[in-house]
Each structure stands twice: as structure tokens, then as C-alpha cells.
Amino acid sequence: MTLPDRVDHRWLATLGDTQLLAAEKQLHKLFRTHETVEKKRTGARYVLLQGPGALITSWQRWLLVNNEVKDRGLMVNHSR
């Protein structure tokens, strides 16, 4: 799935449930990648909102999609 640079309610409204879950999964993976790198770099000093722009942006994009998933009553399972 191709994700837009800007995630907003208009884009979310165009997605069916299956597409929304796929986007959520893809964005979660991207966020976790950025988060893992930052946690390794900063250790115990890690603070999400004080991280680099890429981390914060990936978190915000994932959060918007994840909130839509919850609003639709869909279930997400991120196996690690």
C-alpha cells in the first residue's frame, strides 16, 4: 500500500477496513523502527516527543491511523 506523506481524515475516510488495517500495520512497523533506533541511541534518557523529527512524524501518522482503527471497532494484533 502506498501511504501519503500527510495522513488526514479525508484519506482515512477513503479506506476500507482491510486497507486501514494494512496501513496501520505498515505505519506501526515504521514507527517501531524509528523508536528502536532512538532508544538504542539515548538509552534511559529516551523521551518520545524529544526525539528526532522522523520519529515524531512516524508516531503521529501511526497514531492517527490507529485511532481510526479503534473508532471503527477493529482489532489489531502486532506480534513481535
C-alpha positions in Angstrom: 0.0 0.0 0.0 1.3 3.5 -0.9 0.9 5.8 2.1 0.5 9.6 1.6 3.0 12.0 3.2 0.2 13.5 5.1 -2.3 11.3 6.8 -5.6 13.1 7.5 -9.3 12.3 8.0 -10.1 12.7 4.3 -7.6 10.0 3.3 -8.7 7.7 6.2 -12.3 8.0 5.0 -11.4 6.6 1.6 -10.0 3.4 3.1 -12.0 0.2 3.7 -11.4 -1.8 6.9 -8.8 -4.1 5.2 -6.9 -1.2 3.7 -7.0 0.7 7.0 -5.6 -2.3 8.9 -2.8 -2.7 6.3 -1.9 1.0 6.6 -1.9 0.7 10.4 0.4 -2.3 10.3 2.8 -0.6 7.9 2.9 2.6 9.9 3.3 0.8 13.2 6.3 -1.1 11.8 7.9 2.2 10.6 7.3 3.9 14.0 8.8 0.9 15.9 11.8 1.0 13.6 12.4 4.7 14.4 11.7 4.1 18.0 14.1 1.2 18.4 16.9 3.3 16.8 16.2 6.2 19.1 16.0 4.0 22.2 19.4 2.5 21.4 20.9 5.9 20.8 19.5 7.6 24.0 19.0 4.7 26.4 17.3 5.6 29.7 17.1 9.2 28.5 14.6 8.3 25.8 11.6 10.7 25.6 9.4 10.2 22.5 8.4 13.8 21.9 12.0 15.0 22.3 13.2 12.6 19.6 14.2 13.5 16.0 11.5 14.6 13.6 11.3 11.3 11.8 10.4 9.5 15.0 7.7 12.1 16.0 6.3 12.2 12.5 6.1 8.4 12.2 4.4 8.2 15.6 1.9 10.9 14.7 1.0 9.2 11.4 0.6 5.8 13.1 -1.4 7.3 16.0 -4.0 8.9 13.6 -4.5 5.7 11.7 -4.6 3.6 15.0 -7.2 5.9 16.4 -9.4 5.4 13.3 -8.9 1.6 13.7 -10.2 1.9 17.2 -13.1 4.2 16.2 -14.2 1.5 13.7 -14.0 -1.2 16.4 -11.4 -3.2 14.5 -8.8 -5.4 16.2 -5.1 -5.0 15.7 -2.5 -7.6 16.7 1.1 -6.7 16.5 3.1 -9.8 17.1 6.7 -9.1 18.0 
